[in-house]
Structures are given as structure tokens and as C-alpha cells.
Amino acid sequence: MDWLTDIFANVQQWLFEAAVQPLVYAVGLGGWVEDAFDATGWLLVGLIQIAVLVALIGPLQRWRPVEPVVDRPAIRIDILYTLIHRLGLFRLAMFFALDPLFDQALGTVRGAGWGSLHLDELWPGVTDVPWIAFAIYLVVLDFVEYLIHRGQHKFNWWWALHSLHHSQRQMTMWSDNRNHLLDDVIHDAIIVVVAQLIGVAPGQFIAIVAFTQISESLQHANLRLGFGAIGERLWISPRFHRLHHSIGIGHESKGPRTLGGHNFGVLLPWWDMLFRTVNFEDRYDPTGIRDQVEPDARGQLREYGRGFWAQQWLGLKRLAGRG
């Protein structure tokens, strides 16, 4: 792990000095150099992720696709979402808009005597074995991700935003970041606050996020692949997650058009198994939302938008109860 960390740090330093630092000074933001260096780390992670998508997951999709690609414009919009998130543009906007609020809130909490818990220090010797500490934080944050995902499917206002993610009828490895920006703000705010409170180190946090995102990209791939009877109970596969995106199964419980669903786990299926939201059926259904394909009482289908801005605007209209 040390040699891998050293390689990453050296490449981050080179990228910062060669490209990011001159740009920061050129636009008159010299006071933000330290923050720009941290942002360079996220940029490097994003570039590595996109390389993995193109070089590894892409060929897998072409090898064993679930369905033929018939809607390339929809996929191109998903690629745009991926670039916005993985190359740091969304985090940059979050930094300027919300970072002062995070700092103030966490400062208030710590001023009241609620410091970071540092979970890895509760088990003597864990801090000396980095991969064990990494695994502990990964499992804890994955449980938080499960709870967030349940909330996105339980509360009407949250589903109004999250439904954009489920509206993709042509699911591919690019579909993971197809989210309403407000939904992402809420999700990321919760994860950042929890990570701070339980003591996840910055380097660990970047590694956990990067690892999680790569796994999620694989899960969303147009790939006919399961992990077998045992593997499916250890890690979430493309087959397992596709059921979560299936029309009806993934977003309904106790009858049509009733919010709920199955397979909410992000990395580990354990939480779905524990809370009885799991579905291990070996099937590959069409993806999407029922109201896209079945008319409502007025004989109308719901429109989720074709372009980026249309999708964002319609999400706000659904949130306001007008879409």
C-alpha cells in the first residue's frame, strides 16, 4: 500500500505543478493553492476511474451485453454527468457553495465537545494495519449509503429527485452519476458529515469514495454478469443491481406505484439481507420507472427529460409537485 500511495502522491504533485498551480495563479486565486492541491487529488482519481471505465468495463459491456444499445444520445448525457462528477466540477461547486457551512457546523459540534470518534482506534492495533482501518470505515459508510438509499425511495420529496437516476432506460457503466444535482448535494453532505464524525482520514476518504464509485460503475454496466450463489451474498454484482433498476421491482413495494423496492445496497448486499429488502432472482429486466411506460389515470406518461438541463428542471418541478 505504501508504494501505491507514493506513486499517487508523486503523480498528484506533478499534475499540480504542471497544470493546476499555474492555472490557479493565472486566474488570481493564489490564496487557494492548498485547496487546489487537494482538488488535484480528486482530479487524478477521476482520470484513473475514467481510464478504468474505458479500458476494462467498456470491453466487458461489449463482451456480454444485457441488451443492444439503441439510444446513444441518452448515454451521451450520462457521460456528461460522469465527467462533471468524476473530474471534480461538482465538488468544486460544492466547495465554494457549501464548504464554509460544513466548517461552521463541524466547528460548532466540536466546540460542544463532540469530537471525531475515530472508529479505528477503538480496536487496539488497527491503526497499525491500514487496510483493516480502511475496511472498517468502508463497511460503516456503506451502511450509511444503504440508509440514504432507502430514504431516497421512501420519501416522496426525495424520490422526486432520485427518480431521475432510475429513469434511464438504457443503463450502462456511465449511468452511476446520472442524478439530480440537489440529490447529490444532500447525499454528499450526509456522507461528508458522517465521515468527519467517525474520524475517516482525508486519504482514506478519497480511497473509499474512489473504490465505491468504480464498483458502482461496474454495477450499472450493460453487462450480463452475476457473482454466483456465494459471491452475490458478498458483493453487489451488475445482475443484483440491475434488479434495483428494473421497472416495478426496484422502486415499488406492496403494489404498483407504491414507493419502496429491493436491492438498495451500494457495495454490500448484507444490509438488504438483514432488513429483508433483498431479491436474488436471476433475471435481467428492462430498466426504468413504471410511469414512463404505463399511462396514469389521465392517460399520460411522465417525462423525465432528454437533456441535462431539462432533467434538472423537471426534477425541481416534481419536487414542487408540478411535474
C-alpha positions in Angstrom: 0.0 0.0 0.0 2.9 2.4 0.8 4.4 2.1 -2.7 1.0 2.7 -4.3 0.4 5.7 -2.1 3.8 7.1 -3.0 3.1 6.7 -6.8 -0.2 8.5 -6.4 1.4 11.3 -4.4 4.2 11.8 -6.9 1.8 11.9 -9.8 -0.5 14.3 -7.9 2.4 16.6 -7.2 3.5 16.6 -10.9 0.0 17.3 -12.1 -0.4 20.1 -9.7 2.9 21.8 -10.5 2.5 21.2 -14.3 -1.2 22.3 -14.8 -3.2 23.2 -11.7 -0.9 25.6 -9.9 -0.2 27.8 -12.9 -3.9 27.9 -13.7 -4.7 28.9 -10.1 -2.2 31.8 -10.2 -3.3 32.8 -13.7 -6.9 33.4 -12.5 -5.9 35.3 -9.4 -6.7 32.6 -6.8 -3.2 32.2 -5.3 -4.7 32.1 -1.8 -6.4 28.8 -2.6 -3.2 26.9 -3.5 -3.5 24.4 -0.7 -7.2 23.6 -1.6 -6.2 23.4 -5.2 -3.6 20.8 -4.4 -6.3 18.7 -2.6 -8.6 19.2 -5.6 -5.8 17.8 -7.8 -6.0 14.6 -5.9 -9.7 14.2 -6.7 -9.0 15.1 -10.4 -6.3 12.4 -10.6 -8.7 9.9 -9.0 -11.3 10.8 -11.6 -8.9 10.4 -14.5 -7.9 7.0 -13.2 -11.6 6.0 -12.9 -12.4 7.1 -16.4 -9.4 5.1 -17.7 -10.7 2.0 -15.9 -14.2 2.6 -17.4 -12.9 2.8 -20.9 -10.2 0.2 -20.7 -11.8 -2.5 -18.6 -15.6 -2.1 -18.0 -16.3 -0.9 -21.6 -14.9 -4.1 -23.2 -16.9 -6.2 -20.6 -20.1 -4.5 -21.8 -19.3 -5.3 -25.4 -18.5 -8.9 -24.5 -21.7 -9.8 -22.7 -24.3 -7.0 -23.1 -27.8 -7.4 -21.5 -29.4 -5.5 -24.3 -28.4 -3.8 -27.6 -27.5 -0.1 -27.5 -30.4 1.8 -29.2 -30.3 5.2 -27.5 -26.8 6.7 -27.8 -28.0 10.3 -27.1 -29.2 9.2 -23.7 -25.8 7.6 -23.0 -24.0 10.7 -24.0 -25.9 12.7 -21.4 -24.8 10.1 -18.8 -21.2 10.6 -19.9 -21.7 14.3 -19.3 -22.9 13.6 -15.7 -19.9 11.3 -15.2 -17.4 13.9 -16.4 -19.0 16.6 -14.2 -18.7 14.4 -11.1 -15.5 12.4 -11.7 -13.4 15.3 -12.9 -14.2 17.4 -9.9 -16.6 20.0 -11.3 -19.4 19.1 -8.9 -17.0 19.0 -5.9 -15.6 22.4 -7.0 -19.1 23.9 -6.9 -19.8 22.2 -3.6 -16.6 23.6 -2.2 -17.3 27.2 -3.0 -21.0 27.0 -2.1 -21.2 24.8 1.0 -17.7 24.3 2.5 -18.0 27.3 4.8 -21.3 25.9 6.1 -19.7 22.5 6.7 -16.8 24.1 8.5 -19.1 26.2 10.7 -21.4 23.2 11.5 -18.5 20.9 12.4 -16.8 23.6 14.4 -20.0 24.1 16.4 -20.3 20.3 17.0 -16.7 20.0 18.2 -16.9 23.2 20.2 -19.7 21.5 22.1 -17.4 18.6 23.0 -18.4 16.1 20.3 -15.1 15.3 18.7 -14.5 12.7 16.0 -15.0 9.2 17.2 -12.0 7.6 15.3 -13.5 4.1 15.0 -10.2 2.6 14.0 -8.8 3.5 17.5 -11.5 1.5 19.3 -9.8 -1.7 18.3 -6.2 -1.7 19.6 -3.6 -2.1 16.9 -5.9 -1.4 13.9 -4.3 1.9 13.2 -1.0 0.0 12.5 -2.7 -2.0 9.8 -4.1 0.5 7.3 -6.2 -2.0 5.2 -8.1 -3.1 8.3 -9.0 0.5 9.2 -9.9 1.1 5.6 -12.3 -1.9 5.7 -13.9 -0.8 8.9 -14.7 2.7 7.5 -15.8 1.2 4.2 -18.4 -1.1 5.9 -19.7 1.7 8.1 -20.1 4.2 5.3 -21.7 1.5 3.1 -24.3 1.1 5.8 -24.9 4.8 5.8 -25.2 4.6 2.0 -27.9 1.9 2.4 -29.9 4.1 4.8 -29.6 7.1 2.4 -30.8 4.9 -0.5 -33.8 3.7 1.5 -34.7 7.3 2.2 -34.5 8.2 -1.4 -37.1 5.5 -2.2 -39.2 6.1 0.9 -39.9 9.8 1.0 -41.9 11.3 -1.9 -39.9 14.6 -2.0 -36.6 12.7 -2.1 -37.9 10.2 -4.7 -38.9 13.3 -6.8 -35.2 13.9 -7.2 -33.8 10.4 -7.1 -36.2 9.1 -9.7 -34.0 10.8 -12.4 -31.4 8.2 -11.7 -33.9 5.4 -12.3 -35.4 7.0 -15.4 -32.5 5.7 -17.6 -34.0 3.1 -20.0 -30.5 2.4 -21.5 -28.4 1.6 -18.5 -24.6 1.5 -18.9 -21.4 1.9 -17.0 -21.9 5.7 -17.4 -25.3 5.7 -15.5 -24.0 5.8 -11.9 -23.7 9.6 -11.8 -27.0 10.3 -13.6 -28.5 12.1 -10.6 -30.3 15.4 -9.8 -27.7 17.8 -8.6 -29.7 18.6 -5.5 -30.0 14.9 -4.7 -26.2 14.7 -4.9 -25.8 17.7 -2.6 -28.0 16.0 0.0 -26.2 12.7 -0.3 -22.7 14.1 -0.3 -23.4 16.4 2.7 -24.6 13.4 4.8 -21.6 11.2 3.8 -19.1 14.0 4.5 -20.6 14.8 7.9 -20.6 11.2 9.0 -17.1 10.6 7.7 -15.9 13.6 9.7 -17.7 12.5 12.9 -16.3 8.9 12.8 -12.8 10.1 12.0 -12.1 9.0 8.5 -8.8 10.4 7.4 -8.7 12.5 4.2 -6.6 10.0 2.3 -8.9 7.1 3.4 -12.0 9.1 2.4 -10.7 9.6 -1.1 -9.8 5.9 -1.4 -13.2 4.8 -0.1 -15.1 7.2 -2.5 -12.9 6.1 -5.5 -13.3 2.4 -4.7 -17.1 2.8 -4.2 -17.5 4.7 -7.5 -15.6 2.1 -9.6 -17.8 -0.7 -8.1 -20.9 1.3 -8.8 -19.9 1.9 -12.4 -19.5 -1.8 -12.8 -22.9 -2.5 -11.2 -24.6 -0.1 -13.7 -22.9 -1.6 -16.7 -24.9 -3.1 -19.6 -23.3 -6.5 -18.6 -24.9 -9.9 -18.2 -22.9 -10.9 -15.1 -23.7 -12.3 -11.7 -21.3 -13.5 -9.0 -22.8 -16.8 -8.2 -24.7 -18.1 -5.2 -21.9 -17.2 -2.7 -20.4 -14.2 -4.4 -23.8 -12.5 -4.7 -24.0 -12.5 -0.9 -20.6 -11.0 -0.5 -20.5 -8.2 -3.1 -23.1 -6.5 -5.3 -23.0 -7.6 -9.0 -24.3 -6.0 -12.1 -27.2 -8.5 -12.1 -28.1 -7.8 -8.5 -28.1 -4.0 -9.1 -30.0 -4.2 -12.4 -32.9 -5.7 -10.5 -32.9 -2.5 -8.4 -33.3 -0.5 -11.7 -36.0 -2.9 -13.1 -39.4 -1.4 -13.8 -41.5 -2.1 -10.7 -39.1 -4.3 -8.8 -36.5 -1.7 -8.0 -38.7 1.2 -6.8 -42.1 -0.3 -5.7 -43.4 -2.3 -2.8 -46.9 -3.6 -1.9 -48.3 -2.9 -5.3 -47.7 -0.7 -8.4 -46.9 3.0 -7.9 -46.2 2.5 -4.1 -42.7 3.6 -3.2 -40.3 1.0 -1.9 -38.2 -1.5 -3.8 -35.4 -4.0 -3.4 -31.6 -4.2 -3.5 -30.7 -0.8 -2.1 -27.2 -1.8 -1.1 -24.3 0.1 -2.7 -21.4 -2.3 -2.2 -22.5 -5.0 0.2 -25.8 -7.0 0.0 -25.7 -7.6 3.7 -28.0 -4.7 4.6 -30.6 -5.8 2.1 -30.4 -9.3 3.6 -30.6 -8.0 7.1 -33.6 -5.7 6.5 -35.3 -8.1 4.1 -35.2 -5.9 1.1 -33.1 -8.3 -1.0 -34.1 -10.0 -4.2 -31.7 -12.6 -5.6 -33.7 -13.6 -8.7 -31.6 -14.5 -11.7 -33.2 -12.2 -14.2 -32.4 -9.2 -16.4 -35.5 -7.0 -16.8 -36.0 -3.7 -18.7 -34.9 -0.7 -16.6 -36.9 2.5 -15.9 -39.9 3.7 -14.0 -43.5 2.4 -14.4 -44.9 5.9 -15.1 -42.6 6.1 -18.1 -44.2 3.1 -19.8 -47.7 2.9 -18.3 -50.1 5.9 -18.6 -51.6 7.4 -15.4 -55.3 7.9 -14.7 -55.3 10.8 -17.2 -53.7 8.7 -19.9 -50.3 10.5 -19.7 -46.7 9.2 -19.4 -44.3 11.1 -17.1 -41.5 12.9 -18.9 -38.0 12.9 -17.2 -36.2 14.9 -19.9 -33.7 14.1 -22.6 -31.0 16.8 -22.0 -29.1 17.7 -18.9 -30.9 20.9 -18.1 -34.3 19.5 -18.9 -33.7 16.7 -16.5 -32.6 19.1 -13.8 -35.6 21.4 -14.3 -38.1 18.6 -14.4 -36.7 17.2 -11.2 -37.3 20.6 -9.5 -40.9 20.6 -10.9 -41.5 17.1 -9.4 -40.1 18.3 -6.1 -42.6 21.2 -6.2 -45.4 18.8 -7.1 -45.9 20.3 -10.5 -44.2 17.7 -12.7 
